[in-house]
Amino acid sequence: MKKKGKVLVVGLFLLWAADVSAQPSAWTPYGLDDVRLSEGTRFYEMQEQHRQYLRSLDAERLVNNVMRAGGMATSAENYGGWQHNNGNGFGNYLSGCSMMVAATGDDVLRQRVEWLVDVIESCQRKEGLDGWFHFSRSKGFYNQLMAASGNGCYPQNNGEDFYTNSDMAGMVFYQLHRIFYGLRDAWRYAHVEKARTVFVRCMEWACKWTDLIGSDAAMQMALEAEHGGMAELFFDAYELTGDERFRRVGQRWIRTLNFRDRLARGDDCLTGHHANVYDPQYMGLLRCYELTGDERARGAAQFVWECVAQRHTLPMGGHGRWERYGQPGRHLDELASTSAETCCTNNLLRFSQKLFTLFGDERYMDFYERALYNHILASKDPDNNTTGGGFCYYQSLLPGNPDSGTLSIDPALLRQGDNIIAVELHNNASNSSDVYWDIQLTQSTIGGSSDFFATEPVIALPAEEGPLSLMACFTPVSDEEQTVCPVRINEVSAANSIYVNENMKRKDWVELYNTTAEEIDITGMYLSDDLSDPLKYQIPAHLSTVIPAYGYLVIWCDDGEEGSTQIHAPFKLKSSEGIVTLRAQDQSWTDRFAYEGHNGDETVGRYPDGADEVYLMNIPTIGKTNLYTSYLEAVSQTPTTIDQPERYVSDNGGLKISYAAGRLFVRSESGTDATVAVYTATGQEITTEHVRFYGGKAYVDVSNLPQGIYIARATDSEGRTAATKFIKH
């Protein structure tokens, strides 16, 4: 990049544009073909490994589904896995080869790019589907997509924490984004003129599909499904052609209510969400601002970078665990064998580079450097002699396997007679559900005439001398042994003004959560809003009665409206306050959930999912992970089948103090400010903080306190005091 006589080589993309107005950039980037790496450097070695790997792949095996669908002869077998039925890997391959052509001038890879574009252009032209071309073994995707009307946009949870919908044929746009992206890059980097034409035709078809979704409300609902970074591509097409249609459609593809608008007002809404769903959308925000001047998109883009870089990024530059965002600042919870997936970091590198180009803040490139060196480069093994070198999907941040190990006990600590050995068990993350274990202590001795084993709760030490080995064996107990509810009422909306059911109506709803590691069919269970009639509604056999492991299912409480894809209970929820119960089919357990009156944009839910603690939540999360926000107000519960721990809530004449998720929450009906002091269980004061109330609420972050039992006391400006005991895990 260059600015005012200074040169900074980043070399990520070549500028290409029609005559469209854009926001001014602080820096002008060089193209990849303007820069060559020097031999003998670490970057050159990595580049060569990558180049050899790209050369080792068979392009025809990647694109054979496209060839078969377009009537082109091929005997190549695809690579299997994700590439078997709906392979989109040729899109990534096009991007990789095109960038490598720009960076090295490799003629072999240039010929492959040109051949792939020729194949796709021929199939696109022969099929005559307004720019669409079939990329899968089945042609059903196209038929389902072109039957879209907006009535099939309701998001359906796919069993994890992201969504599909029928109008989008599941998550097809997630795949199309990668394919269209590859065609764009074949033009952008390898300068294949035909790729420009094919890409524009693809985006014209995408505009045609978007026009089928008549209302913006339905479109926003559709965008809850995973769709890659399609918004970015519409703005790229606009910049390339100057066609205003691409700009208008690109603006429709920006998620607003649950994404842009929340970020623009400073709400970190990432916790619990799938990073590979969210990360590709950031560039769409930035491109929207760059080409339209949309200040909300700019504010959202800059704020979400702050959230990721400052609150969610691990020391090596990656983020997430199992590709999910964790709680901000809780980095220890993210340390696992599935930490920091490379696709997520790659998206943040592109995003950071574009932010730096536009605004010139050096922090963006500081982040870029950290993530590039410590994650992307570290994801490849330079000493691996296989073609392309070894590389990984996740970058494990665990120092070792915590599930096994040895412990030596000094014999001097044991005495003749009874000895008590205490084993302390900790959850592996602060937001994991309670863990129930059956413990078995096994003793063996080595060195005598025969081994000695004992599994009794009290073990008599053998008389023989010699080394002694003690092993604690942990096995999960069954649901029946736990005496807990395997399915819990997780969230309730009794005044819903946001979400619509399959009949496009805003009705009350109850979200159920499967607390177990196995899928559960709720057919035959009973749902009720009346404690005197717990068998009020028996859930019938239905297409949607199976809840995946740690998954969610929504039941609409709408007086039993007709519906084919969702469950509709024959009652409505009381709007002021009420109790909802879920009872097992054999009536062996009952889960009870008490809620208080709330607004249409609020819900009452458990945090974390499936936990005992219930809160008034200002961000509804239908069918997905309940979110940690700045203000969670505890809701008192009636006894359930689980012994209730302390609620950690105190109310004294309008002054309330409660604890949740590492924060103390203080609420006052009339005070202007308060002093919050925290004491140890022995009465030693360890911290005092003065807070001001905004909207009657304030909070104190106590996440840095060590584990232990504490007492917090709040004193407001009117002299009222309230105190609560809390346990910091």
C-alpha positions in Angstrom: 0.0 0.0 0.0 1.2 3.5 -0.5 0.4 6.9 1.0 2.1 10.3 0.7 5.4 8.8 -0.5 5.4 5.9 2.0 5.1 2.4 0.9 3.6 -0.5 2.9 3.4 -3.8 1.0 0.3 -5.8 1.8 -0.6 -6.8 -1.7 -3.9 -8.4 -1.2 -6.0 -7.3 -4.1 -6.0 -5.3 -7.3 -8.4 -2.4 -7.5 -11.0 -2.8 -10.3 -14.0 -0.6 -10.8 -16.5 1.1 -13.1 -17.1 4.8 -12.7 -18.9 4.6 -9.4 -18.5 7.0 -6.5 -16.8 5.6 -3.3 -15.7 6.9 0.0 -12.1 8.1 -0.1 -9.4 5.6 1.1 -6.5 6.5 3.4 -4.2 4.0 1.5 -4.0 2.7 -2.0 -3.2 -1.0 -2.1 -0.7 -2.6 -4.5 -1.9 -5.6 -6.4 -0.5 -9.1 -5.8 1.2 -9.0 -9.2 3.1 -5.8 -8.2 5.1 -7.7 -5.5 7.3 -10.8 -5.5 8.6 -12.6 -2.4 12.4 -13.1 -2.0 13.7 -16.7 -2.0 14.9 -18.0 1.3 12.3 -16.2 3.4 9.7 -17.9 5.5 6.9 -16.4 3.5 8.5 -17.6 0.2 8.7 -21.2 1.6 5.0 -21.1 2.6 4.0 -19.7 -0.8 5.9 -22.5 -2.5 4.3 -25.1 -0.3 0.9 -23.6 -1.2 1.7 -23.4 -4.9 2.7 -27.1 -5.0 -0.4 -28.2 -3.2 -2.6 -26.3 -5.7 -0.7 -27.9 -8.5 -1.3 -31.4 -7.0 -5.0 -31.2 -7.1 -7.0 -32.4 -10.1 -9.3 -29.5 -11.3 -11.6 -31.9 -13.2 -12.3 -33.9 -10.0 -13.3 -30.7 -8.3 -15.7 -29.5 -11.1 -17.0 -32.8 -12.3 -20.5 -32.2 -10.9 -20.8 -29.0 -12.9 -19.6 -30.9 -16.0 -22.1 -33.7 -15.6 -25.0 -31.3 -15.0 -24.0 -29.3 -18.1 -23.8 -32.4 -20.4 -20.0 -32.4 -20.6 -18.2 -35.7 -20.8 -16.0 -36.6 -17.8 -14.8 -39.8 -16.2 -13.2 -38.0 -13.2 -14.4 -39.0 -9.7 -14.8 -36.2 -7.2 -12.8 -36.0 -4.0 -15.7 -37.1 -1.8 -16.6 -35.7 1.6 -18.1 -32.2 1.2 -17.3 -32.4 -2.5 -19.4 -35.5 -3.2 -22.9 -34.3 -3.9 -22.8 -30.5 -3.6 -19.2 -29.7 -4.1 -18.2 -26.0 -4.1 -14.5 -26.6 -3.6 -13.8 -25.5 -7.1 -14.8 -22.0 -6.1 -12.1 -21.9 -3.4 -9.7 -23.5 -5.8 -10.4 -20.8 -8.4 -9.6 -18.1 -5.8 -6.4 -19.8 -4.6 -5.1 -20.5 -8.1 -5.9 -17.0 -9.3 -4.2 -15.3 -6.4 -1.2 -17.6 -6.8 -1.1 -16.7 -10.5 -1.0 -13.0 -9.5 1.7 -13.6 -6.8 4.0 -15.9 -8.8 3.0 -15.8 -12.5 2.6 -19.6 -12.5 1.5 -20.5 -16.0 0.3 -24.0 -15.1 -2.2 -22.6 -12.6 -3.2 -19.8 -15.1 -4.1 -22.5 -17.6 -6.2 -24.3 -15.0 -8.0 -21.1 -14.1 -8.8 -20.5 -17.7 -10.0 -24.1 -18.2 -12.3 -24.0 -15.2 -13.8 -20.7 -16.3 -14.3 -22.2 -19.8 -16.1 -25.2 -18.3 -18.4 -23.1 -16.1 -19.2 -20.6 -18.9 -20.1 -23.4 -21.3 -22.4 -25.0 -18.8 -23.9 -21.7 -17.8 -24.6 -20.8 -21.4 -26.0 -24.3 -22.3 -28.4 -24.5 -19.4 -29.9 -21.1 -20.1 -31.1 -20.4 -16.6 -30.4 -16.6 -16.5 -26.9 -17.0 -15.0 -27.5 -20.0 -12.7 -25.5 -23.2 -13.4 -25.9 -26.5 -11.6 -23.0 -27.3 -9.3 -24.4 -30.4 -7.5 -25.4 -33.9 -8.5 -29.0 -33.0 -8.1 -30.8 -30.1 -9.9 -33.3 -29.7 -7.1 -31.6 -26.7 -5.6 -32.6 -24.5 -8.6 -36.2 -25.6 -8.6 -36.6 -25.0 -4.9 -34.9 -21.6 -5.1 -37.0 -20.4 -8.0 -40.2 -21.4 -6.2 -39.4 -18.9 -3.4 -42.1 -16.5 -2.6 -41.2 -15.1 0.8 -43.5 -17.5 2.6 -40.6 -20.0 3.2 -38.2 -17.6 4.8 -38.9 -18.6 8.4 -35.6 -19.7 9.9 -35.4 -23.3 11.0 -32.7 -24.3 13.4 -30.5 -27.0 11.9 -29.6 -28.6 15.2 -26.6 -26.4 16.0 -26.8 -22.6 16.4 -27.4 -21.4 12.8 -30.4 -21.6 10.5 -31.8 -22.7 7.2 -35.0 -21.9 5.4 -36.9 -23.4 2.4 -36.8 -20.3 0.2 -33.0 -20.4 0.4 -33.1 -24.2 -0.2 -31.4 -24.7 3.1 -28.0 -23.0 3.1 -27.3 -23.0 -0.6 -26.2 -19.4 -0.7 -23.4 -20.3 1.6 -22.1 -22.5 -1.2 -23.0 -20.1 -4.0 -21.0 -17.4 -2.3 -17.8 -19.5 -2.5 -18.4 -20.3 -6.1 -19.2 -16.7 -7.2 -16.3 -15.5 -5.1 -13.9 -17.8 -7.1 -15.2 -16.5 -10.4 -14.8 -12.9 -9.2 -11.2 -13.7 -8.2 -10.4 -15.3 -11.6 -11.2 -11.9 -13.1 -9.7 -9.8 -10.3 -6.4 -11.6 -9.9 -5.8 -13.8 -13.0 -7.4 -11.2 -15.4 -9.5 -13.9 -17.2 -11.9 -11.7 -19.1 -14.5 -14.5 -19.5 -14.7 -14.8 -15.7 -16.0 -11.2 -15.5 -18.9 -12.1 -17.8 -19.7 -15.3 -15.9 -19.6 -13.6 -12.5 -21.9 -10.8 -13.6 -24.4 -13.3 -15.0 -24.3 -15.2 -11.7 -25.0 -12.0 -9.8 -27.9 -11.1 -12.2 -29.4 -14.5 -11.4 -29.0 -13.7 -7.6 -30.8 -10.4 -8.2 -33.6 -12.3 -9.9 -34.0 -14.7 -6.9 -33.9 -11.7 -4.5 -36.8 -10.1 -6.4 -38.9 -13.2 -5.5 -38.8 -12.2 -1.9 -41.2 -9.3 -2.1 -41.1 -7.8 1.4 -38.0 -6.5 3.2 -39.3 -8.2 6.4 -39.3 -11.6 4.7 -35.8 -10.9 3.4 -34.5 -10.1 6.8 -36.0 -13.3 8.1 -34.3 -15.2 5.3 -31.0 -13.7 6.2 -31.0 -15.4 9.5 -29.9 -18.5 7.5 -26.2 -19.0 6.8 -25.5 -17.3 3.4 -21.8 -16.6 3.4 -20.8 -13.1 2.4 -23.3 -12.5 -0.5 -23.8 -8.8 0.3 -20.1 -8.2 -0.4 -20.4 -9.8 -3.9 -23.4 -7.6 -4.8 -21.4 -4.5 -4.0 -18.4 -5.9 -5.9 -20.7 -6.4 -9.0 -22.0 -2.8 -8.6 -18.4 -1.5 -8.4 -17.5 -3.6 -11.5 -20.4 -2.6 -13.7 -21.9 0.5 -12.3 -25.4 -1.2 -12.4 -27.6 0.4 -9.7 -29.5 -2.8 -9.4 -26.6 -4.5 -7.7 -26.3 -1.7 -5.2 -30.0 -1.8 -4.3 -30.0 -5.6 -4.0 -26.8 -5.5 -2.0 -28.5 -3.2 0.5 -31.3 -5.7 0.9 -28.8 -8.4 1.7 -27.5 -6.5 4.7 -28.9 -8.0 7.9 -30.3 -5.1 9.9 -32.4 -5.8 13.0 -30.3 -8.6 14.6 -26.9 -7.6 13.1 -26.1 -4.1 11.7 -28.4 -2.1 13.9 -27.4 -3.8 17.1 -23.7 -3.4 16.3 -24.1 0.2 15.2 -25.5 1.1 18.6 -22.6 -0.6 20.4 -24.2 -3.9 21.3 -21.8 -6.9 21.3 -24.2 -9.5 19.9 -21.6 -12.1 19.0 -21.6 -14.4 22.1 -22.9 -17.9 21.3 -23.1 -17.3 17.6 -21.4 -19.3 14.8 -18.3 -17.3 13.8 -18.3 -18.8 10.2 -21.8 -17.4 9.8 -21.1 -13.9 11.1 -17.5 -13.3 9.9 -18.1 -13.3 6.2 -20.8 -10.7 6.6 -18.5 -8.0 8.0 -17.0 -7.2 4.6 -20.6 -6.6 3.3 -21.0 -3.9 5.9 -17.8 -2.3 4.9 -18.4 -2.4 1.2 -21.9 -1.0 1.8 -20.4 2.0 3.6 -17.6 2.4 1.0 -20.0 2.5 -2.0 -23.2 4.0 -0.5 -21.9 6.1 2.4 -24.2 4.3 4.9 -23.0 5.5 8.3 -24.8 2.7 10.2 -22.9 0.2 8.2 -19.6 2.0 8.9 -20.4 2.2 12.6 -21.4 -1.4 12.7 -18.2 -2.5 10.8 -15.8 -0.6 13.0 -17.6 -1.6 16.3 -17.7 -5.3 15.4 -13.9 -5.2 14.6 -13.4 -3.7 18.1 -15.5 -6.5 19.6 -13.6 -9.3 17.9 -10.1 -7.9 18.1 -10.4 -6.5 21.7 -12.8 -8.9 23.4 -12.9 -12.2 21.6 -9.5 -12.7 20.1 -7.1 -15.1 21.6 -3.4 -14.2 22.1 -2.4 -15.8 18.8 -4.9 -13.8 16.7 -7.6 -16.4 16.2 -11.0 -16.5 17.9 -13.8 -18.9 18.9 -14.1 -22.5 20.0 -15.9 -24.9 17.7 -16.2 -21.9 15.4 -18.5 -20.2 18.0 -17.9 -16.9 19.8 -17.6 -17.2 23.5 -18.3 -14.6 26.2 -16.2 -11.4 25.7 -13.0 -11.5 27.7 -13.4 -15.1 28.9 -10.4 -16.4 26.9 -9.7 -19.3 29.2 -13.0 -20.8 28.2 -11.9 -20.9 24.6 -8.8 -23.0 25.1 -9.5 -26.4 23.5 -8.5 -28.7 20.7 -11.1 -26.9 18.6 -9.9 -23.3 19.2 -9.3 -20.8 16.4 -10.6 -22.1 13.1 -8.5 -20.8 10.2 -11.4 -19.7 8.0 -12.6 -17.3 10.7 -9.1 -15.7 11.0 -8.8 -15.5 7.2 -12.1 -13.5 7.1 -10.8 -11.2 9.8 -7.6 -10.6 7.9 -9.5 -9.5 4.8 -11.7 -7.4 7.0 -8.8 -5.7 8.9 -6.9 -5.0 5.7 -9.9 -3.3 4.2 -10.5 -1.2 7.3 -6.9 -0.1 7.2 -7.2 0.8 3.6 -10.3 3.0 4.3 -9.4 4.6 7.6 -5.6 4.2 8.0 -5.7 3.2 11.7 -2.5 1.2 12.3 -4.2 -1.0 14.9 -5.9 -2.8 12.0 -2.5 -3.8 10.6 -1.1 -4.6 14.1 -3.9 -7.2 14.4 -3.3 -8.4 10.8 0.3 -9.0 11.6 -0.4 -10.9 14.8 -3.0 -13.1 13.3 -1.0 -13.8 10.1 2.2 -14.7 11.9 0.8 -16.6 14.9 -2.3 -18.3 13.4 -2.2 -18.6 9.6 1.5 -19.3 9.3 1.3 -21.5 12.4 -1.4 -23.6 10.8 1.1 -25.0 8.3 4.0 -27.3 9.1 7.1 -26.3 7.2 8.9 -29.5 7.9 6.1 -31.8 6.6 7.4 -33.4 3.5 4.0 -34.2 1.9 2.9 -32.1 -1.0 1.8 -28.7 0.2 3.1 -29.4 3.7 0.9 -30.3 6.7 -1.9 -27.9 7.6 -4.7 -27.9 10.1 -8.3 -26.7 10.4 -8.4 -25.8 14.1 -5.3 -24.7 16.1 -5.4 -26.5 19.4 -4.5 -24.2 22.4 -4.5 -27.0 25.0 -1.2 -27.7 26.8 -2.2 -31.3 26.9 -5.1 -33.7 27.3 -6.9 -32.7 30.6 -8.9 -36.0 30.7 -6.0 -38.2 31.8 -2.9 -37.9 34.0 -1.2 -39.2 37.1 -1.0 -38.1 40.6 1.6 -39.2 43.2 0.7 -39.3 46.9 3.4 -39.1 49.4 3.1 -42.2 51.7 3.9 -39.9 54.6 0.5 -38.3 54.1 -1.2 -41.6 54.7 -1.7 -43.1 58.1 -2.7 -46.5 59.5 -6.5 -46.8 59.5 -9.0 -44.6 57.5 -7.7 -42.0 55.0 -10.0 -39.6 53.1 -9.0 -38.7 49.6 -11.1 -35.8 48.2 -11.5 -35.5 44.4 -12.6 -32.1 43.2 -14.3 -31.8 39.8 -14.5 -28.6 37.8 -16.5 -27.8 34.7 -14.3 -27.2 31.7 -16.0 -23.8 31.0 -17.8 -21.2 33.0 -20.9 -21.5 30.8 -21.2 -25.3 30.7 -24.1 -27.0 32.3 -23.8 -28.7 35.7 -21.9 -32.0 35.4 -23.0 -35.1 37.3 -20.6 -37.9 37.8 -20.5 -41.3 39.4 -17.0 -41.7 40.9 -15.3 -45.0 41.4 -11.9 -45.2 43.1 -9.7 -48.1 42.0 -6.7 -49.2 44.0 -3.9 -51.5 42.8 -0.5 -52.5 44.1 2.5 -53.6 42.1 5.4 -55.6 43.4 3.7 -58.3 45.4 2.9 -61.8 44.3 -0.2 -60.6 42.5 -1.9 -57.3 41.7 -4.4 -55.9 44.2 -7.7 -54.2 43.1 -10.5 -52.7 45.2 -13.5 -50.6 44.2 -15.2 -50.2 47.6 -15.9 -46.6 48.9 -13.5 -47.4 51.8 -10.3 -49.1 50.8 -8.1 -51.0 53.3 -4.4 -50.5 52.3 -2.6 -53.8 51.7 0.1 -54.8 54.1 2.7 -55.5 51.3 5.3 -52.8 50.7 5.8 -51.4 47.3 4.5 -48.7 44.9 0.8 -47.9 45.2 -1.4 -46.7 42.3 -4.7 -45.0 42.8 -7.0 -44.3 39.8 -10.2 -42.2 39.9 -12.6 -43.4 37.2 -15.3 -41.0 36.2 -18.4 -42.1 34.2 -21.5 -40.0 33.3 -24.6 -41.2 35.1 -27.8 -41.8 33.2 -30.6 -39.3 33.0 -32.7 -41.4 35.4 -29.8 -41.4 37.9 -29.4 -37.6 37.6 -33.0 -36.9 38.7 -32.9 -33.8 36.5 -35.0 -32.9 33.5 -33.3 -33.9 30.3 -35.5 -31.4 28.4 -35.9 -27.9 30.0 -38.1 -24.9 29.3 -35.3 -22.6 28.2 -37.0 -19.3 27.1 -40.5 -17.9 27.1 -42.1 -15.1 25.2 -45.6 -14.2 26.3 -45.8 -10.8 24.5 -43.9 -11.5 21.3 -43.6 -8.6 18.9 -40.6 -9.8 16.9 -40.8 -13.3 15.6 -43.5 -14.8 13.3 -44.6 -18.4 13.0 -45.1 -20.4 9.8 -48.4 -18.5 9.3 -46.5 -15.2 9.4 -48.1 -14.3 12.8 -46.5 -13.0 15.9 -47.6 -15.3 18.7 -46.5 -16.5 22.1 -43.8 -19.2 22.1 -41.9 -21.5 24.4 -38.4 -22.7 23.6 -37.3 -26.2 24.8 -33.6 -27.1 25.3 -32.1 -30.6 25.2 -29.6 -30.7 28.1 -28.1 -34.1 27.0 -25.6 -35.4 24.5 -28.2 -37.4 22.7 -31.2 -36.4 20.6 -34.6 -36.6 22.3 -38.0 -37.1 20.8 -40.6 -35.1 22.8 -43.6 -36.9 21.3 -46.0 -37.7 24.2 -44.6 -35.2 26.6 -47.0 -32.7 28.2 -46.9 -28.9 28.0 -49.1 -26.8 30.2 -49.7 -23.2 31.5 -51.8 -24.4 34.4 -50.3 -26.0 37.5 -53.6 -27.7 38.3 -53.7 -29.3 34.9 -50.1 -30.4 34.1 -51.4 -32.8 31.4 -53.2 -30.0 29.5 -51.6 -30.6 26.1 -49.9 -33.8 25.0 -47.4 -33.2 22.2 -48.4 -35.3 19.2 -46.2 -37.1 16.8 -44.9 -34.5 14.4 -42.1 -33.8 11.9 -40.5 -31.4 14.4 -40.5 -33.3 17.7 -36.9 -34.5 17.7 -34.5 -32.1 19.5 -30.8 -32.6 18.6 -28.2 -33.0 21.3 -27.8 -29.6 23.1 -30.3 -28.3 20.6 -33.6 -26.3 20.7 -37.2 -26.6 19.7 -39.9 -23.9 19.6 -43.5 -24.5 20.4 -46.0 -21.8 19.5 -48.6 -21.1 22.1 -51.3 -19.7 19.7 -54.6 -21.6 20.5 -53.6 -24.4 18.3 -53.3 -22.7 14.9 -53.0 -25.0 11.9 -49.5 -25.7 10.8 -47.5 -28.3 9.0 -43.9 -27.6 10.0 -44.1 -26.3 13.6 -45.8 -27.4 16.8 -48.8 -25.3 17.9 -50.1 -25.6 21.5 -53.9 -25.1 22.1 -53.4 -22.2 24.6 -51.9 -18.8 24.9 -49.6 -17.6 27.6 -50.7 -15.1 30.3 -49.2 -11.8 29.4 -48.7 -10.5 33.0 -47.0 -13.5 34.6 -47.4 -17.2 34.7 -45.9 -20.7 35.0 -45.2 -23.1 32.2 -44.6 -26.8 32.8 -43.1 -29.7 30.8 -43.8 -33.2 32.0 -42.3 -36.5 30.8 -44.6 -38.9 29.0 -44.2 -41.4 31.8 -44.6 -38.5 34.3 -41.2 -39.3 35.9 -40.1 -35.7 35.9 -41.6 -32.2 35.5 -39.8 -29.0 34.6 -41.4 -25.8 35.9 -40.6 -22.3 34.6 -42.0 -19.1 36.2 -42.0 -15.9 34.2 -42.9 -12.3 35.0 -44.6 -9.8 32.7 -42.4 -8.5 29.9 -42.4 -6.4 26.8 -42.8 -7.6 23.3 -39.0 -7.2 22.6 -38.1 -9.0 25.8 -38.2 -12.7 26.9 -37.6 -14.6 30.1 -34.9 -17.3 29.8 -32.3 -19.4 31.5 -28.7 -18.4 31.4 -26.7 -20.4 30.6 -29.0 -22.6 28.5 -30.6 -25.3 30.7 -29.4 -23.8 33.9 -31.5 -23.1 37.0 -31.1 -19.4 37.0 -33.8 -17.5 35.0 -33.6 -13.9 33.9 -35.5 -11.2 32.2 -33.7 -10.8 28.9 -33.6 -7.7 26.7 -32.4 -9.7 23.6 -34.8 -12.5 22.5 -32.9 -15.5 21.0 -35.6 -17.9 19.7 -34.2 -21.3 18.8 -30.6 -20.5 19.7 -28.2 -19.8 22.6 -29.4 -17.4 25.2 -27.2 -14.4 25.3 -25.2 -12.7 28.0 -26.0 -9.0 27.9 -25.1 -6.0 30.1 -28.3 -6.3 32.1 -29.8 -9.6 33.2 -32.5 -9.2 35.8 -33.2 -12.4 37.8 -36.7 -13.9 37.9 -37.7 -15.8 41.0 -38.6 -19.5 40.4 -41.0 -21.8 42.1 -39.4 -25.1 43.2 -38.6 -27.6 40.4 -37.5 -31.2 40.4 -34.0 -29.8 40.9 -32.9 -28.5 44.2 -32.6 -24.7 43.6 -29.4 -23.0 44.6 -29.5 -19.5 46.0 -30.9 -16.9 43.6 -28.2 -14.4 44.5 -30.8 -11.6 44.5 -31.6 -9.1 47.1 -34.4 -6.5 47.1 -34.7 -3.7 49.7 -37.3 -1.1 49.1 -36.6 -0.5 45.4 -32.9 -1.2 45.5 -31.9 -4.5 44.0 -28.6 -6.3 43.6 -28.0 -9.6 41.9 -25.2 -11.6 40.4 -24.9 -13.4 37.1 -22.1 -14.4 34.7 -19.3 -12.5 36.4 -21.2 -9.2 37.0 -23.1 -7.6 39.8 -26.3 -5.9 38.6 -27.7 -3.1 40.7 -31.2 -1.5 40.0 -32.8 1.4 41.8 -36.2 2.8 41.4 -35.2 6.4 42.3 -31.5 6.6 43.2 -29.0 8.4 41.0 -25.9 6.5 42.0 -24.6 3.8 44.4 -21.5 2.4 46.0 -20.9 -1.3 45.6 -18.5 -3.1 48.0 -17.4 -6.7 47.8 -16.3 -8.7 50.8 -14.9 -12.1 51.3 -16.8 -14.7 53.3 -14.7 -13.7 56.3 -15.7 -10.0 56.0 -12.6 -8.6 54.4 -13.4 -5.8 52.0 -11.6 -6.4 48.7 -13.1 -3.9 46.3 -15.4 -0.9 46.3 -16.8 0.8 43.2 -19.0 3.9 42.6 -21.5 3.5 39.8 -24.2 5.8 38.3 -27.6 4.6 37.3 -28.7 4.9 33.7 -32.3 4.0 33.3 -32.3 2.8 36.9 -29.6 0.2 36.1 -25.8 -0.2 36.6 -23.4 -3.1 36.8 -20.0 -3.9 38.3 -17.6 -6.4 36.6 -16.3 -8.9 39.1 -15.1 -11.5 36.5 -11.5 -11.0 37.6 -12.2 -12.2 41.2 -10.7 -15.5 42.1 -12.9 -18.5 42.8 -14.7 -18.3 46.1 -17.7 -17.1 48.1 -18.4 -13.4 48.3 -20.8 -10.9 49.8 -21.7 -7.7 47.8 -23.4 -4.7 49.4 -24.9 -1.8 47.4 -25.8 1.6 49.0 -27.6 4.0 46.9 -27.8 7.9 47.0 -30.9 7.7 49.2 -29.2 5.6 51.8 -30.9 2.3 51.0 -28.8 -0.8 51.2 -29.1 -4.3 49.7 -26.7 -7.2 49.9 -26.3 -10.6 48.2 -24.0 -13.6 48.6 -22.6 -15.0 45.4 -20.2 -17.8 44.3 -17.5 -17.0 41.8 -16.7 -20.1 39.8 
